[in-house]
Amino acid sequence: MLTTITEGILCCLTGKAASLVLPLESSEPSDGFEFVEVKPGRVLRVRHIIPERPVVTEDQVAGKGNTDGTDDDVEGSLEEDNESNTGSSVHCKRKITVYRNGQLVIENLGDVLHSEILQCQDGDLEPCSTVEVELADYKEMPSSPDPNSAPPPVPSPLGEHKPAPPPRRRRRKPKRTVQIDSKRVISSCKGTHSDVALFFVHGVGGSLDIWGSQLDFFSRLGYEVIAPDLAGHGASTAPHIAAAYTFYALAEDLRAIFKRYARKRNILIGHSYGVSFCTFLAHEYPDLVHKVVMINGGGPTALEPSLCSIFQLPSCVLHCLTPCLAWSFLKAGFARQGAKEKQLLKQGNAFNVSPFVLRAMMSGQYWPEGDEVYHAELTVPILLVHGMCDKFVPMDEDQRMAEILLFAFLKVIEEGSHMVMMECPDTVNTLLHEFFLWEPDMSRKDSSKTDTALTDSLHTLKINKPVDK
């Protein structure tokens, strides 16, 4: 503690930030660690594990039955490869209208995968529906009388009161309209499919080490996994310039990583701030991103840094407060604060970044394009995972996200908190694996009849401003 305060005072006197994170030599070079230079002088550490798969040669395919049963294995692998190219075709058709009075209306005109909130079902298709979203930051102003509105009732001379006619709904003027009309093939993604890759993206203060349980689990199942350290985190370089940690700078880093390792079908898994980068990639590459997992991401409002945050303090002050910040993160990020959680925090190399990087990351969370319409335009199936005890991201934000997204399933883990993938690795791994293997059931599509009353149903949702992640 005394050393931390001393270094903080020296930081204030010299004007330089102490304890910058520098690239480290990997202690396990044979375990899939690579260093990728995304820009000159900007190097990210990436853990890339490629599973060992049997190579099928033409002679094996053309060969006739062997007594050891190898032909059966080859035929099985070929069948799995053929299965990877087929899937259920879902018609994604939406009309998103933004009105001048601050309302957002989403009309689902095509297929919509339905799931109960908190209880993910088998992914049945529901009839067309309309979702009306009322923005919280819109301030209602007194409007002029509607000339088309019905006149007030005139009292009868005989003292009889006639019932007033129903009020006519005011015709609103749209400010912006977005049309989505496309077809998406959703198939099961197995570890034996060579065209599938999993990308894991951590949030502020984390590192790729927080995904240790997930990387080991899915690599053993045969999946190709990729997990980078964001700039200034883990063993990646830490440029001493605040512009290096804006959302757009980090998004371009991840774009370079994605383009380098992407396969035909890619699944993005993000945590906290990392969810925003997964959303960005899914929006930029809709044909390459097959599914998305959002863990305690919140939203769906645009990112905006808080002006009254403790992270706006000078870096030297944050350096003095590092022990307090670490304890606060442990208390808010985990449901329990025992020896096990402290060890997980240490093993995951979480919240082990310099005060300068932490301050720049929190101040750089500015992404005005990532608003409600941006999220509503996504047509990729999305699994939302939320820890019930999360003190950073309230559950109602993930519930609102589930309402806006086209294909969304929300699962809540009661014993988990913000770092749920470290607290409950077995539960999270099982949820993710079931989602990877999930394929929509289209057999009920033809047999289900659309109820006209359901098409007119409205669900009102109030959106709050985002929290810093």
TAHUSUL-V479866 format. One record per residue. RES is the residue in three letters. SS is DSSP state (helix for helix, strand for strand, loop for the rest). OMEGA is omega in degrees with one decimal (* if undefined). Layout:
BEGIN
RES&SS&OMEGA / RES&SS&OMEGA
END
This chain:
BEGIN
MET&loop&179.9 / LEU&helix&177.4 / THR&helix&179.6 / THR&helix&179.2 / ILE&helix&179.4 / THR&helix&178.1 / GLU&helix&177.7 / GLY&helix&178.1 / ILE&helix&177.3 / LEU&helix&178.0 / CYS&helix&179.1 / CYS&helix&-177.4 / LEU&helix&-176.7 / THR&helix&-178.4 / GLY&loop&-179.7 / LYS&loop&178.9 / ALA&loop&-179.9 / ALA&loop&172.9 / SER&loop&174.4 / LEU&loop&180.0 / VAL&loop&-179.3 / LEU&loop&179.8 / PRO&loop&-178.7 / LEU&loop&174.2 / GLU&loop&-177.6 / SER&loop&178.2 / SER&loop&179.8 / GLU&loop&-176.3 / PRO&helix&-179.0 / SER&helix&-176.4 / ASP&helix&172.3 / GLY&loop&179.2 / PHE&strand&178.1 / GLU&strand&174.7 / PHE&strand&-174.8 / VAL&strand&177.8 / GLU&strand&-178.2 / VAL&strand&174.7 / LYS&strand&179.0 / PRO&loop&-179.7 / GLY&loop&-178.5 / ARG&strand&-172.0 / VAL&strand&178.3 / LEU&strand&172.5 / ARG&strand&-178.1 / VAL&strand&171.8 / ARG&strand&-175.7 / HIS&strand&-179.4 / ILE&strand&176.7 / ILE&loop&-179.1 / PRO&loop&176.7 / GLU&loop&179.6 / ARG&loop&178.2 / PRO&loop&179.1 / VAL&loop&-179.4 / VAL&loop&179.4 / THR&loop&179.9 / GLU&helix&179.4 / ASP&helix&179.8 / GLN&helix&-179.8 / VAL&helix&-177.9 / ALA&helix&-177.2 / GLY&loop&-180.0 / LYS&loop&-166.9 / GLY&loop&173.1 / ASN&loop&-178.2 / THR&loop&-177.1 / ASP&loop&175.6 / GLY&loop&-179.0 / THR&helix&178.8 / ASP&helix&177.8 / ASP&helix&179.0 / ASP&helix&179.8 / VAL&helix&179.1 / GLU&helix&179.2 / GLY&helix&179.7 / SER&helix&177.9 / LEU&helix&177.6 / GLU&helix&179.1 / GLU&helix&177.3 / ASP&helix&177.8 / ASN&helix&178.7 / GLU&helix&-178.2 / SER&helix&-179.0 / ASN&loop&179.7 / THR&loop&178.8 / GLY&loop&-179.8 / SER&strand&179.0 / SER&strand&-178.0 / VAL&strand&179.8 / HIS&strand&179.9 / CYS&strand&-179.1 / LYS&strand&-179.0 / ARG&strand&171.6 / LYS&strand&-176.4 / ILE&strand&-176.6 / THR&strand&175.4 / VAL&strand&-178.0 / TYR&strand&-176.7 / ARG&loop&179.6 / ASN&loop&174.7 / GLY&loop&-179.5 / GLN&strand&178.8 / LEU&strand&-178.7 / VAL&strand&-180.0 / ILE&strand&178.9 / GLU&strand&177.2 / ASN&strand&-176.3 / LEU&loop&180.0 / GLY&loop&-179.5 / ASP&loop&176.2 / VAL&strand&177.5 / LEU&strand&-174.1 / HIS&strand&174.0 / SER&strand&178.4 / GLU&strand&176.2 / ILE&loop&-178.7 / LEU&loop&-179.5 / GLN&strand&-178.5 / CYS&strand&-178.5 / GLN&strand&-173.9 / ASP&strand&173.9 / GLY&strand&177.9 / ASP&strand&177.8 / LEU&strand&178.1 / GLU&strand&179.8 / PRO&loop&178.2 / CYS&loop&-178.7 / SER&strand&179.4 / THR&strand&178.0 / VAL&strand&179.5 / GLU&strand&-175.6 / VAL&strand&178.6 / GLU&strand&-176.5 / LEU&strand&-175.5 / ALA&loop&-176.7 / ASP&loop&177.1 / TYR&loop&180.0 / LYS&loop&-178.4 / GLU&loop&178.8 / MET&loop&178.4 / PRO&loop&-178.0 / SER&loop&178.5 / SER&loop&-179.7 / PRO&loop&179.7 / ASP&loop&-179.8 / PRO&loop&-179.7 / ASN&loop&-177.7 / SER&loop&-177.0 / ALA&loop&178.9 / PRO&loop&179.6 / PRO&loop&-177.8 / PRO&loop&179.2 / VAL&loop&-178.1 / PRO&loop&-179.6 / SER&loop&178.5 / PRO&loop&179.5 / LEU&loop&178.6 / GLY&loop&179.0 / GLU&loop&-179.2 / HIS&loop&176.0 / LYS&loop&179.3 / PRO&loop&-178.8 / ALA&loop&178.4 / PRO&loop&-180.0 / PRO&loop&-178.7 / PRO&loop&179.4 / ARG&loop&-177.3 / ARG&loop&-178.0 / ARG&loop&179.8 / ARG&loop&-178.0 / ARG&loop&-179.7 / LYS&loop&179.7 / PRO&strand&177.6 / LYS&strand&-177.5 / ARG&strand&178.9 / THR&strand&179.6 / VAL&strand&179.1 / GLN&strand&176.7 / ILE&strand&-179.9 / ASP&strand&-177.9 / SER&strand&176.8 / LYS&strand&-179.3 / ARG&strand&176.2 / VAL&strand&-179.0 / ILE&strand&-176.5 / SER&loop&176.3 / SER&loop&-179.5 / CYS&loop&-180.0 / LYS&loop&178.1 / GLY&loop&179.0 / THR&loop&178.8 / HIS&loop&-176.4 / SER&loop&-178.8 / ASP&loop&-178.4 / VAL&strand&176.2 / ALA&strand&179.8 / LEU&strand&178.0 / PHE&strand&179.4 / PHE&strand&-176.7 / VAL&strand&-179.6 / HIS&loop&-178.0 / GLY&loop&-176.9 / VAL&loop&176.5 / GLY&loop&-178.1 / GLY&loop&176.2 / SER&loop&178.4 / LEU&helix&-179.4 / ASP&helix&179.3 / ILE&helix&179.2 / TRP&helix&-174.9 / GLY&helix&-178.8 / SER&helix&-178.5 / GLN&helix&-179.4 / LEU&helix&179.4 / ASP&helix&-176.8 / PHE&helix&-174.1 / PHE&helix&175.1 / SER&helix&176.3 / ARG&helix&178.0 / LEU&loop&177.4 / GLY&loop&179.8 / TYR&loop&169.5 / GLU&strand&-174.2 / VAL&strand&178.5 / ILE&strand&179.5 / ALA&strand&179.4 / PRO&strand&166.1 / ASP&loop&174.7 / LEU&loop&179.0 / ALA&loop&-179.4 / GLY&loop&-178.3 / HIS&loop&177.7 / GLY&loop&-179.4 / ALA&loop&175.5 / SER&loop&179.0 / THR&loop&-178.1 / ALA&loop&178.7 / PRO&loop&-178.8 / HIS&loop&177.3 / ILE&loop&-173.5 / ALA&helix&-178.4 / ALA&helix&179.9 / ALA&helix&-174.2 / TYR&helix&173.6 / THR&loop&179.9 / PHE&helix&-175.5 / TYR&helix&177.8 / ALA&helix&179.0 / LEU&helix&179.0 / ALA&helix&178.1 / GLU&helix&174.7 / ASP&helix&-178.1 / LEU&helix&174.7 / ARG&helix&178.7 / ALA&helix&178.0 / ILE&helix&-178.9 / PHE&helix&-179.0 / LYS&helix&-178.8 / ARG&helix&-172.1 / TYR&helix&-172.2 / ALA&loop&173.1 / ARG&loop&179.9 / LYS&loop&178.4 / ARG&strand&-175.3 / ASN&strand&178.1 / ILE&strand&-178.2 / LEU&strand&177.9 / ILE&strand&-177.7 / GLY&strand&178.1 / HIS&strand&175.6 / SER&loop&-179.7 / TYR&loop&178.4 / GLY&helix&177.3 / VAL&helix&-179.6 / SER&helix&178.1 / PHE&helix&175.5 / CYS&helix&176.5 / THR&helix&178.8 / PHE&helix&-179.5 / LEU&helix&178.5 / ALA&helix&178.5 / HIS&helix&-177.7 / GLU&helix&-176.1 / TYR&loop&-176.9 / PRO&loop&-178.7 / ASP&loop&-178.6 / LEU&loop&-179.2 / VAL&strand&-174.1 / HIS&strand&178.9 / LYS&strand&-179.3 / VAL&strand&174.0 / VAL&strand&179.7 / MET&strand&-177.9 / ILE&strand&178.1 / ASN&loop&-178.3 / GLY&loop&-178.7 / GLY&loop&-179.3 / GLY&loop&3.5 / PRO&loop&-178.3 / THR&loop&-178.2 / ALA&loop&179.7 / LEU&strand&178.4 / GLU&loop&-177.5 / PRO&loop&179.1 / SER&loop&-179.9 / LEU&loop&-178.3 / CYS&loop&-178.4 / SER&loop&177.0 / ILE&helix&-178.8 / PHE&helix&173.4 / GLN&helix&177.1 / LEU&loop&178.0 / PRO&loop&-177.3 / SER&helix&-179.1 / CYS&helix&177.2 / VAL&helix&177.2 / LEU&helix&178.7 / HIS&helix&177.1 / CYS&helix&-177.7 / LEU&loop&-176.4 / THR&helix&179.2 / PRO&helix&178.9 / CYS&helix&179.1 / LEU&helix&179.0 / ALA&helix&178.7 / TRP&helix&177.9 / SER&helix&178.2 / PHE&helix&177.8 / LEU&helix&-177.4 / LYS&helix&-177.1 / ALA&helix&-175.5 / GLY&helix&-179.1 / PHE&loop&178.7 / ALA&loop&177.2 / ARG&loop&-178.4 / GLN&loop&179.4 / GLY&loop&-180.0 / ALA&helix&179.6 / LYS&helix&-179.3 / GLU&helix&177.3 / LYS&helix&178.1 / GLN&helix&176.7 / LEU&helix&179.3 / LEU&helix&179.9 / LYS&helix&-179.7 / GLN&helix&179.9 / GLY&loop&179.3 / ASN&loop&-176.7 / ALA&loop&179.9 / PHE&loop&179.4 / ASN&loop&179.1 / VAL&loop&-179.6 / SER&loop&178.0 / PRO&helix&179.0 / PHE&helix&179.3 / VAL&helix&-179.6 / LEU&helix&179.9 / ARG&helix&-179.7 / ALA&helix&178.8 / MET&helix&-178.3 / MET&helix&179.3 / SER&helix&-177.6 / GLY&loop&-179.4 / GLN&loop&179.6 / TYR&loop&-176.7 / TRP&strand&-175.8 / PRO&loop&-179.8 / GLU&loop&-175.9 / GLY&loop&-177.4 / ASP&loop&-177.3 / GLU&helix&-179.8 / VAL&helix&179.9 / TYR&helix&179.2 / HIS&helix&-179.0 / ALA&helix&179.7 / GLU&loop&-178.9 / LEU&loop&177.7 / THR&loop&-178.3 / VAL&loop&175.0 / PRO&strand&-174.2 / ILE&strand&173.2 / LEU&strand&176.7 / LEU&strand&178.4 / VAL&strand&-176.7 / HIS&strand&173.3 / GLY&strand&-174.7 / MET&loop&-176.1 / CYS&loop&-178.5 / ASP&loop&179.9 / LYS&loop&178.2 / PHE&loop&-176.4 / VAL&loop&178.2 / PRO&loop&-176.1 / MET&helix&-177.7 / ASP&helix&176.4 / GLU&helix&176.7 / ASP&helix&175.6 / GLN&helix&177.1 / ARG&helix&176.6 / MET&helix&178.6 / ALA&helix&179.1 / GLU&helix&-174.4 / ILE&helix&-177.5 / LEU&loop&-177.5 / LEU&loop&179.6 / PHE&loop&-175.0 / ALA&strand&175.9 / PHE&strand&-178.8 / LEU&strand&176.2 / LYS&strand&-179.7 / VAL&strand&178.0 / ILE&strand&-171.6 / GLU&loop&-176.0 / GLU&loop&-177.0 / GLY&loop&177.0 / SER&loop&-176.1 / HIS&loop&178.8 / MET&loop&-171.5 / VAL&helix&-178.3 / MET&helix&174.6 / MET&helix&-179.9 / GLU&helix&-175.4 / CYS&loop&-175.0 / PRO&helix&-177.8 / ASP&helix&179.7 / THR&helix&-179.4 / VAL&helix&-179.9 / ASN&helix&179.1 / THR&helix&178.8 / LEU&helix&-178.6 / LEU&helix&-178.2 / HIS&helix&177.4 / GLU&helix&178.7 / PHE&helix&177.6 / PHE&helix&-178.4 / LEU&helix&-175.7 / TRP&loop&175.4 / GLU&loop&-176.3 / PRO&loop&178.5 / ASP&loop&-176.8 / MET&loop&-176.5 / SER&helix&-178.0 / ARG&helix&-176.4 / LYS&helix&-178.2 / ASP&helix&-176.4 / SER&helix&-179.0 / SER&loop&179.6 / LYS&loop&-178.1 / THR&loop&176.7 / ASP&loop&-177.1 / THR&helix&179.6 / ALA&helix&-179.4 / LEU&helix&-178.1 / THR&helix&-179.4 / ASP&loop&-177.4 / SER&loop&-178.7 / LEU&loop&175.9 / HIS&loop&-177.6 / THR&strand&-176.1 / LEU&strand&178.2 / LYS&strand&-177.0 / ILE&strand&175.1 / ASN&loop&177.8 / LYS&loop&-176.7 / PRO&loop&175.0 / VAL&loop&177.3 / ASP&loop&-176.4 / LYS&loop&*
END
